[in-house]
Structures are given as C-alpha cells and as structure tokens.
Amino acid sequence: MDASAPPEAKSQEEAKLEGFPMAEARVIARRFAEPNPRIYWTDFIVSGTLGWAAFWAAVFAAPFSPLQIGLVLVASALLFRAVLFTHELAHLRKGTFGTFRFFWNIFAGMPFLVPSYSYTGVHIDHHRPGVYGSSRDGEYVSFGAGNPWKSVGYVMLSFILPALLLVRFIVLTPLSWIVRPLRQVIWRRMSSLAIDLNYDRHPQNKDDDSTWLLQETGTTLLAVGVAALIATGVLPLAVFGVWYAVTVTILFVNSIRTLGAHAYRYAGDVKVTKTEEFLDSVNVPSKDPLSIVIAPVGLRFHATHHLFPATPYHGLPGLHEALVAELPDTAAYLSTSRKSFAHAVARLWREASEADRRKASGAAAAKAA
C-alpha cells in the first residue's frame, strides 16, 4: 500500500482486505470465464454497422443542423462501443479470435487511428503484478492523490488528441520510414493508448501484438488515402469534420469513464497486492442508460474486471450479481461500487482535494516545528 496514506485510511483498507473472501470469489468466477464468439461478433457488427451508417448520414446532413448533431452523437455512442472492443482484444488469449481482431482493426481501430497494437501490451502491463499504480503503469495517473485539476486537464486533452494522432500517422510515420532513428521514438512515445503523458513504452516483448508493423502501415495508408481523397474533392470536407467531432466525443466520454474507473490513490513507485488493486478500482453497477453508454462492453464493472481480468465482457454483469449474492462477506466487494459515474468522478475530486489539505496541514505542522 501507499506508505504516504494517512493512518485512518490504512486501517480502513486493512479492514477491507481482511474481510475479502478471495478463494470463494475464484470459485464463482470460473462459471463466467468462457468468451462466446457469437456474442462478440453480433455486438461488434451491430454497433459498427449502425455507427458507420449514422456517421455517413451525418456527413450528408446540413452542417451544424440539429439532425447532424444528433447523428454525430448516435454515431459516437455506437462507434465508441465498437472501438472499446480493443479492451477485450488485449485480454483474449493469443492465437484466438484472429479473424475478429483483423476485422476490428479494419472497421474500428484503424479508422480512429488506434490499431490494436497500441493497447495490447500497454494494458497487460496495467494488470501486471508490481506494475499497477506505479510510474511504469501507462494507464494510471495519481488523480486521487492530490491536485484535482489534473483531472480537468486530462479531459480537455480530448479536444486536441485527434489532431496529434493525425500528425503521428500522416506525417511522422512516413517520415520514420526515411529517418530510421525516429522509429524508436515513435514506438516508445507515440504508440500507446496511455493516459500518462510521460509513459515510456518498453521495448517490444511477448505481450505486444506481433502484427504491429502491418497495423501501423495499414493505418497510415488509410489516413493518407482519405486525406488525399478529401484534398482532391473526391470526398467532401464534411468527412473530416464529422470524423473529428465523433473522435473528440469518443475521447471525451472515454476520459470520463477512465476517471470513474479507479480511485487513483497511489503515487510513485509503489507495489500493491492484487486485492489492493481491486479496492483501488471502481464498479458502477447502475443500469441507467447513461452509465451503459459511458462504459459499454462490461466496463461498468471495472473493479470486478481487475479482480478477474480474463472474464469476458459479457460475463461480467452475471459475475457481479453472483458475487453479491453468493460471497459470505460482501462488505469489501461492495465498497468498490459507486452510484453513477458522476458519483465516481465527484468522489475522486473530493479525495484529491482532501489529499491536498492533508499535505498542506503536514507542511504547516513541519514548518511550525
């Protein structure tokens, strides 16, 4: 646990840890562990097809009309669901779902400049023992350990990230084919779906997607090709405008989801146990439509996912209900639940503000002494 945590927080966490029936939870989880290809394909095809249909309808709708705005929102919600299957791809066993992975890249990953290799290895590190919550975890920023305005800055990045992705694939990738030293810079600093802007991706290892070069090349060719068709008038400029609007919306909603996914209490080179990792994560089991839109593909149950990361997304709701109904002691498990994502983000802000006040009090006491 974080050595800088206040004594009262330590005692509360330790009490939760002592009451968590991990052995019983593992037995329950086995019933929900098998991914169902038919569910994956049906969900992705329906979300992707309807999402792209709304996208193209928005392209030909009157600019900035209520109809176009509505179509952009519909396209964003559906394509957000399709894109978030990258999370599932990161956890599926290597050598499985190969055709699904290929089609996901073609119809979701590459069009939004986030091919699957940009997430696979990075996300596995997020679940790796000894990495979660540390400075080596690209998906963790200590939002809850102080300075709540860091959360606001993170959300605001959503509006410029699409432009940075375009520069990365349209300009820097082709340039790196000529300037070879640039390849390493791109891999380490510009090839990861990470929330930590200081994240330095490790050299390629067994957890990375071996097809990364093909994915990167395909994404670049697609981006350059579409840009050329727009520049020559073959495609209307509205394609770029709708793409940018949908991409910003997806990133914005995902940033809210990300802030509601963990308590982000740890800072520095900490080492936490698997149960401490679970207790630092958040479930939003609410079935209201907004929660389902903000965190599709099982991500409302993010704490449960961190407890059993191999559980497929379609098994997480049932696993959550079974754990609540069958665990002999549910106090620790239910402590990770929030009423909504608004509740989760508000609590994150409050805990960050409280951490700042504790630091200020500590500094004042030290100065007085």
N, C-alpha and C positions, 0 to 999 in steps of 0.2 A: 504493500500500500504506500501511498504518498507520505513520506516522512514529515512533510510540512503541514499535513492535515491537522486541524485543531483536535484536542483530546476528546471533546464530546462527539465529534464526527467519527473518530476512531472507534469509540466504544459502540456507537450505533451500528457501524459497519461490521464490527466483530460479532455483535449480537445476531445480525442477519446471517453472517457466514455460518455461525454455529447451528443455526436452525434450518439450514438448507439441505433437504434430503436428496442429494445428488444421485445416489445409487438407484433409488426408486424412479427418479426422473429419467435416467438412462433406459430403464426397462420400458417405460411408457413410450419413449421416443422411437424405439425400434419399430413400432407399428406404423409409423408415418415416414419411413426413411426411403421409400422407393419412388423415384421420379417416374411420371407417366407421360410418355412421348405424345400421346394423343391430346392430352391437356395442353402441353407446351405448344404443339403445332396449331391447335384450334385457337387458342388465346392469341398467339402471335399473328396468325393470318387474319383473324377478325380485326384485331387492333390496328395492324399495319394497313390493311386494305381500306378500312373506313377512315383511318387517319390520313392516308395519302389522297383519298377521294376528297376529303374536306380541304386538304392543302391545295389541290388543284382548283377546286371550286373557289377558294379564296383568291387565287391568282387572277381569275377572270371576273371576280366581283368588283363593283365600283369601289375605287380606292377610298379607304377610311370610312366606308359606309357601315352602318350597324350590321349589315349582313356579312361584310368581310371581317369585321372584328369578331363576330360570333363564330364564323367559320375558322378563324385563326385559333380561337380558344378551344373549339372542338378538336381541331387537328392537333393542337398542343397536348391536350389531355390524352388522346388516343395514341399519338406517337411517343409521348412520354412513357406510357405503359410499354409500348413496343421496345423502346430504347433500353428501359430498365431490365430487360432480359439479359443484359450484359452481366448483371449481378449473378444470375443463375449460371451463365456460362462459366464464370470464374470458379464456381463450386462443383460443376459436373465433372465426373471422372474423365481424365484424359483418354482419348480414344472412343468416347461415347458422344452421341448427338453431333457427329461431324457434319452431316448434311444440314441440320438445324443451324449449327454455328455458321456455316457458309452462307445460308440464306439470310440469317440475321445480319451478318456483315454487309451483304449486298443491299438490303432493304431498310436497314436501320443504322448500323454502325457507321458505314462509310458516308452515307448522305449527310449525317450530322457530325462528321469528322471525328468520330470516337470509335474506331475499329476495336475489336475485342482485345487485341494485344495491349492496348493502352490501360486496361483494367485488370487483366487476369493475374499477373504476378504481383502487382501492387496490392490488390485486395487480399490475396492469400497471405501476404506479409501482415496485413491488418489483423488477421486471425492467428498469427504465429505466436507461440508462447515466448515471452520475453520481449516481443516487439510491440504489442498492443499498448497504446498510450505513451510510448516513448518517442524520442526525437527521430527514430527510424521509421515510424509509422506515418506514411503519407496521407492517411485518411483520418488523422487525429490532430486537432489543434486544441490547446487548453482554453477553450471558450469559457468554461465554468470556473476557471481558477483565478479570474480577475479580468478587469477591463472589459465590461460588457459591450463596448462599442466595437470590439473586434468582430462581433457577430454581424453588426451592421455593415462593416466594411466587406465582410465575406459575401453577404447577399448582394451588395452593389457591384461586385465583380461580374455578376451575371450579365450585365449590360455591355461589357467590353470583351468578354471571353470569346464570343463568336468571331469577332474581328481578329483576335490573336490566333485562333485556330485556322482561319483563312490564310494568314501570313505564314503560319507554320507549314501548311501543306502546299500552298500555291507558290510561295517564294523560297522558303528555307529548305524544304525537302529537295526540290530540283537543284538548288544551289549546292547542297551537300553531295550530290552525285558528282560534282566537279571538284569542290573543295572538301576533300576526304576528311580532314580533321574535324569538320563540322558535324560529321556523323555521330561522334561520341557525345558532343554537346547536346545534340538533338535527343539522343537516347536517354541521357541522364537527366536532362532538364525540361524536355518538351514532349515526352512520350508517355505521360502518366495522367490518368484521371485521379488526381490527388487534390486534397483541399489545403494542404500545407504548401505554400508557395516556395518554401525553402527545400522541399523534398528533392533529394538526390537519389535517383533510381540506381540500384545496384547493377553491376554487370549482369548480362543475361545468365539465367540459371534454369534448372529443370522445371520451375513453376511458370516460366514465361511461355507464351504461345510461339511455337516453332515456325508458324507461318507469318510472323510479324512483318517480314520484308515484303511479302506478297500483299498483305493487307495495306501496308503503308503506301506501296506503289499504286495499288488499285484506288486508294482514297485520293491520292494526288492526281492521278489521271482523271478521275471523276470530277474533282473540284476544278481542275484546269479546263476540262472539256465543257462543263456547264458555264464557267466564266467566259469561255470563248464564244459559246452559243448566245449568251446574253449580249456580249460586246458586239457581235455581228448582227444582232437583231433577230436571230432565229428564234430565240426565246424572249419573252417580254421581261423587262426590268423588274416587273412585279414578282417574278420568281425569286429574285434575290431579296426583295423586301419582305415577302411572306416567309421565306426561309429564315431570315434574320429575326423576324418577330416570333416565329414559332420556336426557334432555338433559344432566344432570350427567355421566353416564357417557360420552356422546359428547364433551363438552368436556374431560373428564379424559383420555381416551385421546388426543384430538387434541393436548392440551398436551404429552404425552409424545412424540408424533410430531413436533411442532414443535421441541421441544428436540433431537431427533435429526436434524433436517433441515439444520442448519448448524453450523459451528464458532463462529460469532458472535464472531470475534476483533476486529472493528473497532469503534471508538467515536468519536463526534464527527462533524464534517462532513468525512468522508473521501471520496475519489474512487478507485474501484478499477476495474481493467480487467475485461473480460469473463472472461478466464481466471482472474484473481484471485478473481472472484465464484464461478467454478466450484470453485476449490480451497478456498473457504470453505464449500462445500456438501458434503452427505453422501449417499452411496449405502449402502443396506442390502440387498444382493442376495440375502440369505438367503431360502430358500423355505419356512422353517418357518411353520406356521400362525399363530403369534403375530405374526410380522412382517407377514404378509399382512393380518391383522385390524387391526393398529395403523396400517398405511399402505396402505390399499386404493387402487384407481384409479390405479395407477402411481407412487404417491408413495414407494415404496421406492427409486426411482431419482431422488432429488431433485437430485443433482448433475448427472446426465445431463439432467434437465429444465432446469436453469439453463443448461446448455450449448446446448441446442436446445429452447427453450420452446414452439415451435409443434408439436412432436411429440405426437400424441395419446397418451393414457394406454396404449392397447392396443399401441402401437408401442414403448414404452419398454423392456420386457424384451428384445425382439428387438434393438433398437438397442444396448442394453448388451452383449449377447452378441456382436454383430457388432464393436463397438469393441474388446472384449477380444481377439477372435480376429484382427482384421484390421489394427489400428493397428501401425505399425512399431515404436513405442515406447509401451508401456502403463504405464510407471512413474508418470507424472503422473496418468493417468486412474485407476489402481488406488489411488492414495494417498488418494482420497476415500472409499474403501469402509470400512465397519465390519462387524464380525461379526454384530451384532444391535443392536436399539435400546437394550438395556441397556448394551452396549459403547459406543454413541454417547453416551448420557447420562453414563456414568461418565467417559468421556474429556473431555466438556465440563466436568464438575465438576473434574476434575484440572487442566485447563488454566486454569480460572478461579482455582483455588487457587494454582497456580504464578504466575499474573499478580499475585495479591495479595502473594505472597512477594517477587517482583521489585520491586514498588512499595515494600514495607517496607524492603528492603535498600537501594534507591536513596535513600529518605528518610533512613535511618540514616547512609548514607555522606555525604549532603549536610550533615546535621547535624554529623557529625564533622569535616567540612572547614571 
